[in-house]
Amino acid sequence: MRSLNNRFKAGQTVSIKETGEAVTILKSQYVKNMKRYSYIVKEHPGTFFFEEELQSQD
């Protein structure tokens, strides 16, 4: 069953955990076979990130 509880919304500013770089979410997509969300960010449109690779900025 698909979960509709993705952590980040389009337009939200988050940071990449590995680098600490601040990025803006362009869109999210549910990856059915992996049962999790992937995100495309404005600063790296050719790369996608999973939720566990991003963290919200407080």
Backbone as a chain_set.jsonl record, in Angstrom:
{"seq": "MRSLNNRFKAGQTVSIKETGEAVTILKSQYVKNMKRYSYIVKEHPGTFFFEEELQSQD", "coords": {"N": [[0.833, -1.185, 0.0], [0.527, 2.2, -0.809], [2.189, 4.873, 0.739], [1.243, 8.102, 1.681], [2.749, 9.972, 2.909], [5.037, 11.779, 2.427], [8.065, 13.407, 3.395], [8.986, 15.923, 2.542], [8.066, 18.881, 0.742], [7.302, 20.376, -2.479], [9.232, 23.216, -3.297], [10.236, 23.546, -0.777], [13.056, 24.246, 1.287], [15.837, 22.302, 1.898], [18.587, 20.349, 3.245], [21.39, 18.557, 1.923], [22.433, 15.676, 3.413], [25.042, 14.523, 3.289], [26.767, 16.507, 2.24], [25.919, 18.93, 3.294], [24.911, 20.937, 1.799], [22.566, 23.432, 0.934], [19.475, 23.004, -0.626], [16.684, 23.222, -2.934], [13.563, 21.69, -3.111], [12.24, 20.43, -6.087], [10.424, 18.531, -7.146], [8.621, 15.603, -6.044], [8.491, 12.022, -6.083], [6.836, 8.952, -5.828], [8.411, 5.888, -5.476], [7.439, 2.982, -6.434], [8.331, 0.205, -6.432], [10.397, 0.335, -4.599], [9.241, 1.367, -2.447], [9.352, 4.002, -1.362], [9.97, 7.569, -1.313], [11.394, 9.614, -3.887], [13.339, 12.508, -4.626], [13.707, 15.407, -6.65], [15.929, 18.022, -6.976], [16.297, 21.588, -7.301], [18.912, 22.618, -7.668], [20.418, 20.468, -8.594], [19.254, 19.121, -11.037], [19.518, 16.794, -12.579], [19.891, 14.7, -10.912], [18.599, 12.448, -8.466], [17.351, 12.222, -5.111], [16.872, 10.277, -2.163], [14.594, 10.254, 0.661], [16.058, 9.708, 3.031], [18.515, 10.767, 2.464], [18.326, 13.44, 2.669], [17.764, 16.338, 4.776], [15.655, 18.311, 6.85], [15.809, 21.863, 7.126], [16.28, 23.738, 9.96]], "CA": [[0.0, 0.0, 0.0], [1.305, 3.427, -0.958], [2.135, 5.854, 1.814], [1.164, 9.459, 1.17], [3.381, 10.795, 3.922], [6.402, 12.184, 2.124], [8.558, 14.376, 4.383], [9.301, 17.235, 1.975], [7.131, 19.4, -0.264], [7.901, 21.209, -3.525], [9.524, 24.572, -2.863], [10.854, 23.529, 0.555], [14.522, 24.234, 1.316], [16.382, 21.242, 2.738], [20.019, 20.2, 2.989], [21.88, 17.217, 1.614], [23.146, 15.237, 4.614], [26.452, 14.228, 3.047], [27.559, 17.706, 1.955], [25.408, 20.084, 4.022], [24.47, 21.932, 0.818], [21.15, 23.791, 0.947], [18.85, 22.805, -1.931], [15.242, 23.437, -2.981], [12.838, 20.568, -3.716], [11.435, 20.733, -7.277], [9.291, 17.607, -7.164], [8.817, 14.299, -5.406], [7.832, 10.925, -6.782], [6.842, 7.697, -5.079], [9.022, 4.78, -6.22], [6.594, 1.878, -5.968], [9.053, -1.037, -6.139], [11.28, 0.559, -3.449], [8.33, 1.809, -1.382], [9.814, 5.241, -0.75], [9.94, 8.737, -2.178], [12.615, 10.221, -4.395], [13.182, 13.949, -4.797], [14.579, 16.116, -7.574], [16.173, 19.35, -6.412], [16.562, 22.651, -8.276], [20.343, 22.806, -7.884], [20.969, 19.281, -9.269], [18.062, 18.53, -11.659], [19.804, 15.499, -13.202], [20.142, 13.736, -9.842], [17.504, 12.332, -7.502], [17.742, 11.89, -3.747], [15.846, 9.658, -1.338], [14.333, 10.984, 1.905], [17.106, 9.522, 4.04], [19.694, 11.524, 2.054], [18.033, 14.859, 2.879], [17.274, 16.684, 6.106], [15.026, 19.627, 6.862], [16.59, 22.942, 7.736], [15.518, 24.357, 11.055]], "C": [[0.879, 1.25, 0.0], [1.086, 4.368, 0.219], [2.12, 7.247, 1.209], [1.849, 10.449, 2.111], [4.831, 11.124, 3.572], [6.8, 13.339, 3.042], [8.696, 15.782, 3.832], [8.327, 17.597, 0.871], [7.883, 20.236, -1.285], [8.072, 22.631, -3.012], [10.206, 24.657, -1.506], [12.376, 23.493, 0.428], [14.983, 23.212, 2.335], [17.886, 21.2, 2.514], [20.352, 18.74, 2.723], [22.748, 16.8, 2.798], [24.643, 15.099, 4.392], [27.313, 15.48, 2.886], [27.149, 18.927, 2.769], [24.903, 21.185, 3.101], [22.969, 22.17, 0.922], [20.608, 23.69, -0.472], [17.333, 23.004, -1.806], [14.582, 22.274, -3.717], [12.042, 21.058, -4.927], [10.206, 19.841, -7.327], [9.655, 16.323, -6.446], [8.041, 13.26, -6.195], [7.939, 9.676, -5.933], [7.402, 6.595, -5.968], [8.379, 3.505, -5.679], [7.396, 0.633, -5.586], [10.015, -0.898, -4.96], [10.506, 1.041, -2.229], [8.86, 3.01, -0.613], [9.81, 6.356, -1.787], [11.339, 9.125, -2.651], [12.306, 11.68, -4.674], [14.172, 14.464, -5.822], [14.7, 17.528, -7.032], [16.605, 20.324, -7.511], [18.037, 22.746, -8.632], [21.008, 21.652, -8.62], [19.828, 18.536, -9.973], [18.283, 17.17, -12.316], [20.02, 14.387, -12.194], [18.916, 13.644, -8.949], [18.067, 11.892, -6.157], [16.584, 11.197, -3.056], [15.715, 10.438, -0.031], [15.466, 10.881, 2.906], [18.407, 10.25, 3.691], [19.539, 13.029, 2.295], [17.589, 15.092, 4.314], [16.683, 18.093, 6.044], [15.933, 20.637, 7.534], [15.733, 23.604, 8.792], [16.041, 25.725, 11.372]], "O": [[1.862, 1.327, 0.737], [-0.044, 4.624, 0.635], [2.909, 7.538, 0.31], [1.54, 11.64, 2.093], [5.746, 10.79, 4.324], [5.957, 14.153, 3.42], [8.538, 16.749, 4.578], [7.826, 16.73, 0.155], [8.968, 20.746, -1.004], [7.176, 23.186, -2.375], [10.699, 25.718, -1.123], [12.919, 22.798, -0.431], [14.572, 23.248, 3.495], [18.407, 21.939, 1.678], [19.697, 17.824, 3.221], [23.697, 17.502, 3.146], [25.432, 15.523, 5.237], [28.457, 15.512, 3.341], [27.936, 19.861, 2.922], [24.508, 22.252, 3.57], [22.19, 21.22, 0.989], [21.202, 24.222, -1.41], [16.779, 22.959, -0.707], [14.996, 21.918, -4.82], [11.254, 21.997, -4.809], [9.087, 20.316, -7.524], [10.828, 15.998, -6.264], [7.068, 13.572, -6.882], [8.999, 9.374, -5.384], [6.925, 6.39, -7.084], [8.736, 3.018, -4.606], [7.164, 0.06, -4.521], [10.413, -1.905, -4.375], [11.043, 1.113, -1.124], [8.827, 3.043, 0.617], [9.664, 6.111, -2.984], [12.324, 8.988, -1.926], [11.159, 12.047, -4.928], [15.322, 14.028, -5.87], [13.704, 18.155, -6.673], [17.199, 19.929, -8.513], [18.372, 22.939, -9.801], [22.067, 21.841, -9.218], [19.468, 17.435, -9.556], [17.314, 16.459, -12.583], [20.304, 13.251, -12.574], [18.258, 14.654, -8.698], [19.126, 11.27, -6.084], [15.425, 11.502, -3.339], [16.614, 11.192, 0.341], [15.803, 11.865, 3.564], [19.306, 10.341, 4.528], [20.492, 13.794, 2.145], [17.105, 14.181, 4.986], [17.148, 18.948, 5.29], [16.729, 20.293, 8.408], [14.591, 23.984, 8.534], [15.521, 26.393, 12.265]]}, "num_chains": 1, "name": "protein.A"}
